[in-house]
Amino acid sequence: MIHLKDPGSIPLKELQILADHAAIANNLKDVFPHPYTREDAEVFLDVAAKGALGHTFGIFKEETFIGVGSIVPQQDVYRINGEIGYWLGRPYWGKGYATAAVKILTAYAFEELKLLRVFAGVFAHNPASMRVLEKNGYQLEAVIKSSLIKNGIITDEYLYSVIQANY
């Protein structure tokens, strides 16, 4: 069973090992480093524990750490929105764990944070993440053409969202 735990429960060594994979970094914003060092893991855990990354959680299968998920509430006129983010270690891809984690994170955003809309931007080259969102009721709102650059390649961003009333 998949569940979330506070960032203090994330084991440093396992975080560094799972996060240090180019395929993970290729699907995330550039703030996520590759290679992912022990120091990167330490900084992440410190910043996450302070709440500077929104509501951040370790994703666990039983007692095994498998990834990270977050909801970042937006500010000002966007304060009814939250951005969802997630990644799983490569050994846990394709097993339904991301779908389960997004379901839990989305419910948290609506039930605990009282948000009205949750959204995610997905790189065009990541159809697996698009499918995870779709399985959780997220709908494609827009394709923002040539809006991202990752590893020197300009690509489109697919913007997905779910509204609380439709969840």
Secondary structure by P-SEA (a helix, b strand, c coil): cccccccccccaaaaaaaaccaaaaaaccccccccccaaaaaaaaaaaaaccccbbbbbbccccccbbbbbbbbccccccbbbbbbcccccccccaaaaaaaaaaaaaacccccccbbbbbbccccaaaaaaaaaaccccccccccccccccbbbbbbbbbcccccc
